[in-house]
Amino acid sequence: MPRTMLPLLLSLLAFHAAAAAELEGAFERVSLTNQQSGESSEAANRRGLLLLAHGHYSMMTVNPDRRTLAAGQKLEDLPTDEQLAFLREWLDINAHSGRYEADGTTLTWYRDLSEDPKEVGTVSRLAYELRDDLLVIRFTLPNGDVYDWVWRRL
């Protein structure tokens, strides 16, 4: 490698490290909004937690309205059809974890674990920006819909 390339490479590595460090922390989910329609999907009421630290991330969103068992009640106490409905509600999550990189405009997630086995080993490159204590992640669905996913730093 030519000597003139080394300073450039080192400054690029420092820039990526600074961008990733700027994202470190814990965030709570605020909103999910379709940018074309301005509407929030049914998933907009979900609660979520996003943790970013030391080059790794963990994200999970859940439906806060899912039912819970009463004190002392066991799943086995419910009829079979209610057990299945209860488990479906509790398994309706979005969760994945892995390594991440950030370069100031793009957040890259390398999914090492996921609630959906088809996502394990996949990579997502998502536009992002920090607005004070908000992390806004933008993504596009296969149908072309663009969403802003807003998280607040805790």
N, CA and C of each residue as an Amber inpcrd file, in Angstrom:
protein
   462
   0.8410000  -1.1670000   0.0000000   0.0000000   0.0000000   0.0000000
   0.8910000   1.2360000   0.0000000   0.6100000   2.1810000  -0.9060000
   1.4060000   3.4110000  -0.9300000   1.2420000   4.1760000   0.3860000
   2.3060000   4.8670000   0.7820000   2.2900000   5.6250000   2.0480000
   1.1940000   6.6860000   2.0680000   0.8160000   7.2100000   0.9430000
  -0.2160000   8.2430000   0.9100000  -1.5940000   7.6730000   1.2150000
  -1.7690000   6.3720000   1.0590000  -3.0500000   5.7310000   1.3300000
  -3.2620000   5.4890000   2.8180000  -2.2170000   5.2870000   3.5760000
  -2.3360000   4.9530000   4.9850000  -3.0650000   6.0400000   5.7830000
  -2.7040000   7.3260000   5.6580000  -3.4480000   8.3490000   6.4040000
  -4.9340000   8.3890000   6.0190000  -5.2240000   8.1890000   4.7490000
  -6.6110000   8.1790000   4.2930000  -7.3660000   7.0090000   4.9200000
  -6.7700000   5.8420000   4.9140000  -7.3900000   4.6550000   5.5020000
  -7.6140000   4.8410000   7.0020000  -6.6370000   5.3790000   7.6960000
  -6.7710000   5.6010000   9.1340000  -7.8670000   6.6240000   9.4450000
  -7.9610000   7.6770000   8.6550000  -9.0010000   8.6770000   8.9050000
 -10.3870000   8.1020000   8.6050000 -10.4870000   7.2500000   7.5900000
 -11.7580000   6.6020000   7.2790000 -12.1810000   5.6680000   8.4080000
 -11.2570000   4.9000000   8.9440000 -11.5580000   4.0170000  10.0690000
 -11.9800000   4.8200000  11.2960000 -11.3260000   5.9210000  11.5510000
 -11.6820000   6.7690000  12.6890000 -13.0790000   7.3560000  12.5130000
 -13.4270000   7.7400000  11.2770000 -14.7510000   8.2940000  10.9950000
 -15.8280000   7.2580000  11.2810000 -15.6430000   6.0180000  10.8030000
 -16.6230000   4.9480000  11.0330000 -16.7420000   4.6340000  12.5200000
 -15.6380000   4.6110000  13.2330000 -15.6610000   4.3420000  14.6730000
 -16.4130000   5.4470000  15.4030000 -16.2050000   6.6910000  15.0130000
 -16.9000000   7.8070000  15.6600000 -18.3940000   7.7490000  15.3900000
 -18.7930000   7.4090000  14.1660000 -20.2180000   7.3000000  13.8270000
 -20.8810000   6.1880000  14.6260000 -20.2160000   5.0510000  14.7620000
 -20.7700000   3.9350000  15.5330000 -20.8640000   4.3070000  17.0050000
 -19.8450000   4.9750000  17.5320000 -19.8470000   5.3700000  18.9470000
 -20.9560000   6.3780000  19.2300000 -21.2350000   7.2480000  18.2770000
 -22.2950000   8.2490000  18.4410000 -23.6720000   7.5930000  18.6180000
 -23.8390000   6.3900000  18.0930000 -25.1080000   5.6780000  18.1960000
 -25.2240000   4.8360000  19.4530000 -24.1290000   4.6160000  20.1550000
 -24.1820000   3.7220000  21.3110000 -25.1700000   4.2130000  22.3460000
 -25.9320000   3.2720000  22.9040000 -26.8860000   3.6030000  23.9510000
 -28.1300000   2.7430000  23.8500000 -29.1060000   3.1070000  24.6620000
 -30.3960000   2.4180000  24.6810000 -31.4630000   3.3810000  24.1580000
 -32.3580000   2.8670000  23.3330000 -33.4110000   3.6670000  22.7120000
 -34.7540000   2.9650000  22.8870000 -35.8100000   3.7610000  23.0860000
 -37.1610000   3.2190000  23.1180000 -37.8640000   3.6080000  21.8250000
 -38.7400000   2.7360000  21.3790000 -39.4590000   3.0010000  20.1390000
 -40.4940000   4.1020000  20.3360000 -40.5310000   5.0410000  19.4070000
 -41.4660000   6.1630000  19.4660000 -42.5650000   5.9930000  18.4230000
 -42.1830000   5.7350000  17.1720000 -43.1810000   5.6750000  16.1120000
 -42.6480000   4.9300000  14.8920000 -43.5880000   4.5870000  14.0180000
 -43.2930000   3.9850000  12.7230000 -44.2920000   4.5910000  11.7470000
 -43.7990000   5.3710000  10.7840000 -44.6900000   6.1300000   9.9110000
 -44.3450000   5.9060000   8.4450000 -45.3730000   5.6270000   7.6360000
 -45.2220000   5.5040000   6.1930000 -45.0340000   6.9140000   5.6300000
 -43.9290000   7.1530000   4.9500000 -43.6090000   8.4910000   4.4660000
 -44.4610000   8.9380000   3.2890000 -45.0010000   7.9850000   2.5120000
 -45.8580000   8.3720000   1.3900000 -47.2470000   8.7790000   1.8660000
 -47.8310000   7.9780000   2.7690000 -49.2090000   8.2210000   3.1990000
 -49.3000000   9.0320000   4.4870000 -48.2040000   9.0660000   5.2730000
 -48.2500000   9.7270000   6.5710000 -48.9390000   8.8920000   7.6360000
 -49.3600000   7.6870000   7.2730000 -50.0790000   6.8220000   8.2010000
 -49.1300000   5.8930000   8.9380000 -49.5940000   5.4510000  10.0940000
 -48.8710000   4.4520000  10.8710000 -49.5640000   3.1120000  10.6710000
 -48.7760000   2.0660000  10.5150000 -49.3430000   0.7390000  10.3100000
 -49.8340000   0.1770000  11.6300000 -50.4670000  -1.0050000  11.5700000
 -50.9260000  -1.6550000  12.7910000 -49.7690000  -1.9190000  13.7420000
 -48.5820000  -2.0140000  13.2150000 -47.4130000  -2.2760000  14.0560000
 -46.9310000  -1.0190000  14.7710000 -47.5700000   0.1270000  14.4930000
 -47.1000000   1.3940000  15.0640000 -47.2860000   1.4670000  16.5750000
 -48.2480000   0.7120000  17.1210000 -48.4790000   0.7930000  18.5650000
 -47.5340000  -0.1010000  19.3560000 -46.6740000  -0.8070000  18.6890000
 -45.7540000  -1.7050000  19.3870000 -44.7720000  -0.9230000  20.2390000
 -44.3120000  -1.5580000  21.2860000 -43.2660000  -0.9930000  22.1270000
 -41.9690000  -1.6860000  21.7690000 -40.8700000  -0.9850000  21.9140000
 -39.6140000  -1.6010000  21.5290000 -38.4280000  -1.0440000  22.2750000
 -37.3680000  -1.8100000  22.2180000 -36.1030000  -1.4280000  22.8280000
 -34.9980000  -1.7540000  21.8330000 -34.1020000  -0.8150000  21.6410000
 -32.9530000  -0.9750000  20.7590000 -31.7060000  -0.6480000  21.5660000
 -30.7840000  -1.5890000  21.6180000 -29.5230000  -1.3920000  22.3290000
 -28.3850000  -1.4480000  21.3240000 -27.4830000  -0.4900000  21.3890000
 -26.3130000  -0.4350000  20.5120000 -25.0910000  -0.2090000  21.3950000
 -24.1460000  -1.1500000  21.3540000 -22.9380000  -0.9950000  22.1740000
 -21.8230000  -1.8780000  21.6430000 -20.6270000  -1.3340000  21.6360000
 -19.4130000  -2.0840000  21.2900000 -19.5320000  -2.8150000  19.9600000
 -20.1950000  -2.1850000  18.9810000 -20.3120000  -2.7830000  17.6590000
 -21.3760000  -3.8600000  17.5430000 -22.2080000  -4.0250000  18.5760000
 -23.2850000  -5.0120000  18.5450000 -24.6080000  -4.3140000  18.8490000
 -25.6820000  -4.8780000  18.3110000 -27.0040000  -4.3190000  18.5640000
 -27.9680000  -5.4370000  18.9460000 -29.0380000  -5.0460000  19.6020000
 -30.1390000  -5.9430000  19.9100000 -31.4100000  -5.1200000  19.8290000
 -32.3980000  -5.6000000  19.0720000 -33.6410000  -4.8680000  18.8670000
 -34.8050000  -5.8200000  19.0590000 -35.8480000  -5.3270000  19.7480000
 -37.0550000  -6.1180000  19.9250000 -38.2500000  -5.1930000  20.0060000
 -39.3150000  -5.5340000  19.2750000 -40.5790000  -4.8200000  19.4090000
 -41.6610000  -5.8510000  19.7170000 -42.6110000  -5.4480000  20.5570000
 -43.7120000  -6.3290000  20.9670000 -45.0070000  -5.5350000  21.0070000
 -46.1280000  -6.2480000  20.9620000 -47.4440000  -5.6500000  21.1050000
 -47.7160000  -5.4720000  22.5980000 -47.8830000  -4.2450000  23.0850000
 -48.0850000  -4.0420000  24.5220000 -49.4600000  -4.4860000  24.9990000
 -50.3740000  -4.7320000  24.0770000 -51.7390000  -5.1070000  24.4470000
 -51.9560000  -6.6130000  24.5320000 -50.9090000  -7.3870000  24.3550000
 -51.1030000  -8.8430000  24.4330000 -51.5140000  -9.2080000  25.8510000
 -52.3440000 -10.2030000  25.9420000 -52.8710000 -10.5570000  27.2640000
 -51.8290000 -11.2630000  28.1190000 -52.0610000 -11.2320000  29.3980000
 -51.1820000 -11.9010000  30.3530000 -52.0080000 -12.8870000  31.1700000
 -51.3490000 -13.8010000  31.7740000 -52.0170000 -14.7470000  32.6530000
 -52.2280000 -14.0990000  34.0160000 -53.3130000 -14.4480000  34.6590000
 -53.5850000 -13.9460000  36.0060000 -52.5790000 -14.5540000  36.9770000
 -52.3930000 -13.9160000  38.1110000 -51.4700000 -14.4320000  39.1290000
 -51.8540000 -15.8670000  39.4830000 -50.8940000 -16.7500000  39.4170000
 -51.1180000 -18.1560000  39.7520000 -51.6890000 -18.9900000  38.6130000
 -52.1310000 -18.3480000  37.5630000 -52.6870000 -19.0810000  36.4250000
 -51.5660000 -19.6360000  35.5710000 -51.7730000 -20.8180000  35.0380000
 -50.7860000 -21.4490000  34.1610000 -51.3800000 -21.5920000  32.7720000
 -50.5270000 -21.6130000  31.7990000 -50.9770000 -21.7730000  30.4250000
 -51.8070000 -23.0360000  30.2790000 -51.3970000 -24.0770000  30.9610000
 -52.1020000 -25.3610000  30.8780000 -53.5250000 -25.2650000  31.4130000
 -53.8430000 -24.2310000  32.2020000 -55.1940000 -24.0530000  32.7450000
 -56.1830000 -23.6200000  31.6600000 -55.6770000 -23.0970000  30.5600000
 -56.5340000 -22.6100000  29.4840000 -56.9220000 -23.7530000  28.5460000
 -58.1200000 -23.6530000  27.9150000 -58.4570000 -24.6250000  26.8710000
 -57.4290000 -24.5430000  25.7360000 -57.2650000 -25.6100000  25.0050000
 -56.2370000 -25.6970000  23.9650000 -56.3110000 -24.5480000  22.9730000
 -57.5110000 -24.1790000  22.4990000 -57.6080000 -23.0890000  21.5180000
 -57.1620000 -21.7580000  22.1180000 -57.4340000 -21.5140000  23.3990000
 -56.9780000 -20.2890000  24.0530000 -55.4670000 -20.3190000  24.3010000
 -54.9310000 -21.5060000  24.5760000 -53.4760000 -21.6300000  24.7270000
 -52.7870000 -21.2180000  23.4330000 -53.3020000 -21.7250000  22.2960000
 -52.7000000 -21.3900000  20.9940000 -52.8080000 -19.9000000  20.6980000
 -53.9690000 -19.3020000  20.9820000 -54.1500000 -17.8650000  20.7480000
 -53.1900000 -17.0680000  21.6320000 -53.0480000 -17.4760000  22.8900000
 -52.1470000 -16.8040000  23.8230000 -50.7020000 -16.8680000  23.3140000
 -50.2730000 -18.0580000  22.9040000 -48.9020000 -18.2210000  22.4130000
 -48.6630000 -17.4380000  21.1290000 -49.6600000 -17.3920000  20.2390000
 -49.5160000 -16.6030000  19.0060000 -49.2730000 -15.1340000  19.3310000
 -50.0150000 -14.6100000  20.3100000 -49.8320000 -13.2010000  20.7020000
 -48.4230000 -12.9740000  21.2410000 -47.9290000 -13.8990000  22.0370000
 -46.6120000 -13.7350000  22.6520000 -45.4800000 -13.9710000  21.6730000
 -45.7460000 -14.7390000  20.6370000 -44.7080000 -14.9870000  19.6280000
 -44.7300000 -13.9540000  18.5100000 -45.6950000 -13.0500000  18.5250000
 -45.7850000 -11.9960000  17.5190000 -44.8350000 -10.8610000  17.9040000
 -43.5630000 -11.0920000  17.6340000 -42.5200000 -10.1290000  17.9760000
 -41.6590000  -9.8650000  16.7510000 -40.9220000  -8.8090000  16.8080000
 -39.8750000  -8.5350000  15.8360000 -38.6050000  -8.3860000  16.6600000
 -37.6750000  -9.2970000  16.4720000 -36.4590000  -9.2480000  17.2840000
 -35.2860000  -9.7900000  16.4870000 -34.1840000  -9.0850000  16.5580000
 -32.9400000  -9.5970000  15.9830000 -31.7610000  -8.9330000  16.6580000
 -30.6160000  -9.5610000  16.4920000 -29.4100000  -9.1160000  17.1660000
 -28.2010000  -9.4850000  16.3300000 -27.1450000  -8.7200000  16.4950000
 -25.9150000  -9.0180000  15.7580000 -24.9420000  -7.8630000  15.8270000
 -24.0900000  -7.8070000  14.8520000 -23.1010000  -6.7310000  14.7660000
 -23.6930000  -5.5760000  13.9660000 -23.1620000  -4.3770000  14.1960000
 -23.6050000  -3.2430000  13.3880000 -22.4170000  -2.3540000  13.0550000
 -22.5790000  -1.6160000  11.9750000 -21.6290000  -0.5880000  11.5710000
 -22.4260000   0.6570000  11.2200000 -21.8130000   1.8130000  11.3750000
 -22.4440000   3.0770000  11.0100000 -21.4020000   3.9670000  10.3740000
 -21.8200000   4.7200000   9.3560000 -20.8640000   5.6100000   8.6920000
 -21.3300000   7.0640000   8.6830000 -22.3260000   7.3720000   9.5070000
 -22.8220000   8.7500000   9.5450000 -24.1370000   8.9190000   8.8220000
 -24.4160000   8.0710000   7.8280000 -25.6930000   8.1230000   7.1050000
 -26.3210000   6.7410000   6.9380000 -25.5190000   5.6880000   7.0170000
 -26.0180000   4.3290000   6.8210000 -25.7060000   3.4710000   8.0320000
 -26.7530000   2.8280000   8.5420000 -26.6360000   1.8790000   9.6430000
 -26.7410000   0.4890000   9.0250000 -25.7280000  -0.3290000   9.2240000
 -25.7210000  -1.6820000   8.6580000 -25.8490000  -2.6860000   9.7840000
 -26.9130000  -3.5050000   9.7030000 -27.1490000  -4.5660000  10.6780000
 -26.7680000  -5.9000000  10.0580000 -25.9490000  -6.6630000  10.7500000
 -25.5860000  -8.0240000  10.3610000 -26.3120000  -8.9480000  11.3370000
 -27.4080000  -9.5420000  10.8910000 -28.2430000 -10.3480000  11.7880000
 -27.5900000 -11.6970000  12.0820000 -27.1510000 -11.8670000  13.3290000
 -26.6120000 -13.1450000  13.7800000 -27.7140000 -14.0040000  14.3910000
 -28.7150000 -13.3570000  14.9920000 -29.8650000 -14.0320000  15.6020000
 -31.1210000 -13.3010000  15.1570000 -32.2270000 -14.0410000  15.0110000
 -33.4920000 -13.4150000  14.6600000 -34.6390000 -14.3290000  15.0640000
 -35.7950000 -13.7000000  15.3440000 -36.9870000 -14.5010000  15.6210000
 -37.4450000 -15.2210000  14.3610000 -37.0400000 -14.7330000  13.2160000
 -37.3690000 -15.3420000  11.9260000 -36.1130000 -16.0330000  11.3910000
 -36.1010000 -17.3700000  11.3890000 -34.8950000 -18.0890000  10.9420000
 -34.4200000 -17.6980000   9.5450000 -35.3350000 -17.2240000   8.6850000
 -34.9380000 -16.8210000   7.3300000 -34.0720000 -15.5670000   7.3350000
 -34.1070000 -14.7970000   8.4350000 -33.3290000 -13.5600000   8.5110000
 -31.9210000 -13.7560000   9.0550000 -31.6610000 -14.9010000   9.6810000
 -30.3290000 -15.1360000  10.2490000 -29.2960000 -15.0990000   9.1230000
 -28.2460000 -14.3130000   9.3230000 -27.1970000 -14.1890000   8.3190000
 -27.4650000 -13.1170000   7.2830000 -28.6030000 -12.4320000   7.3720000
 -28.8960000 -11.3770000   6.4040000 -28.2940000 -10.0530000   6.8610000
 -28.2200000  -9.1330000   5.9320000 -27.6480000  -7.8100000   6.1900000
 -28.6660000  -6.7580000   5.7550000 -28.8680000  -5.7480000   6.5840000
 -29.7290000  -4.6160000   6.2280000 -28.9050000  -3.3470000   6.2590000
 -29.0270000  -2.5690000   5.2060000 -28.3880000  -1.2540000   5.1340000
 -29.5100000  -0.2200000   5.1770000 -29.5480000   0.5470000   6.2650000
 -30.6420000   1.4590000   6.5280000 -30.1310000   2.8830000   6.6630000
 -30.8110000   3.8080000   6.0220000 -30.4680000   5.2190000   6.2030000
 -30.8530000   5.6120000   7.6200000 -30.0530000   6.4860000   8.2250000
 -30.3990000   6.9630000   9.5600000 -29.9060000   8.3820000   9.7530000
 -30.4890000   9.0230000  10.7530000 -29.9850000  10.3180000  11.1950000
 -30.3200000  10.4830000  12.6700000 -29.4630000  11.2140000  13.3450000
 -29.6990000  11.5780000  14.7390000 -30.2660000  12.9820000  14.7710000
 -31.3820000  13.1470000  15.4940000 -31.9970000  14.4580000  15.6800000
 -32.1160000  14.6700000  17.1860000 -31.1550000  15.3270000  17.7750000
 -31.0920000  15.4990000  19.2280000 -31.1100000  14.1220000  19.8870000
 -32.1620000  13.8060000  20.6670000 -32.2060000  12.5130000  21.3470000
 -32.9530000  11.4530000  20.5470000 -33.2790000  11.7500000  19.2780000
 -34.0110000  10.8040000  18.4370000 -33.0920000  10.1700000  17.3960000
 -33.2480000   8.8780000  17.2190000 -32.6010000   8.1380000  16.1450000
 -33.6960000   7.7890000  15.1480000 -33.5820000   8.2900000  13.9290000
 -34.5770000   8.0340000  12.8950000 -33.9600000   7.0890000  11.8750000
 -34.5540000   5.9110000  11.7680000 -34.0830000   4.8900000  10.8250000
 -35.1040000   4.8110000   9.6970000 -34.6360000   4.9050000   8.4610000
 -35.5230000   4.8610000   7.2950000 -35.2750000   3.5550000   6.5470000
 -36.3670000   2.8860000   6.1890000 -36.2410000   1.6570000   5.4100000
 -37.3550000   1.5740000   4.3810000 -37.1180000   0.7930000   3.3440000
 -38.0690000   0.6100000   2.2530000 -38.4970000  -0.8490000   2.2050000
 -39.8050000  -1.0750000   2.1400000 -40.3430000  -2.4290000   2.0050000
 -40.2830000  -2.8690000   0.5430000 -40.3930000  -4.1690000   0.2950000
 -40.3540000  -4.6450000  -1.1020000 -41.4260000  -4.0030000  -1.9930000
 -42.5610000  -3.5640000  -1.4210000 -43.6100000  -2.9390000  -2.2330000
 -43.3170000  -1.4620000  -2.5350000 -42.1800000  -0.9470000  -2.0440000
 -41.7840000   0.4240000  -2.3100000 -42.1520000   1.4160000  -1.2150000
 -42.9500000   0.9970000  -0.2370000 -43.3060000   1.8840000   0.8660000
 -42.0610000   2.2220000   1.6880000 -41.9100000   3.5000000   2.0220000
 -40.7750000   3.9690000   2.8120000 -41.2880000   4.3530000   4.1970000
 -40.6080000   3.8520000   5.2140000 -41.0030000   4.1050000   6.5990000
 -39.8960000   4.8100000   7.3630000 -40.3040000   5.6980000   8.2690000
 -39.4020000   6.2730000   9.2620000 -39.7300000   5.5920000  10.5850000
 -38.7050000   5.0070000  11.1710000 -38.8160000   4.2840000  12.4300000
 -38.0770000   5.1400000  13.4470000 -38.7810000   5.7320000  14.3910000
 -38.1890000   6.7080000  15.3100000 -37.9940000   6.0820000  16.6870000
 -36.7940000   6.2740000  17.2090000 -36.3880000   5.7620000  18.5300000
 -35.8720000   6.9250000  19.3550000 -36.2030000   6.9650000  20.6590000
 -35.7390000   8.0100000  21.5700000 -34.6720000   7.4380000  22.4980000
 -33.5770000   8.1760000  22.6210000 -32.4930000   7.7460000  23.5160000
 -32.9900000   7.7910000  24.9670000 -32.7050000   6.7360000  25.6880000
 -33.0920000   6.6560000  27.1070000 -31.9990000   7.2330000  27.9890000
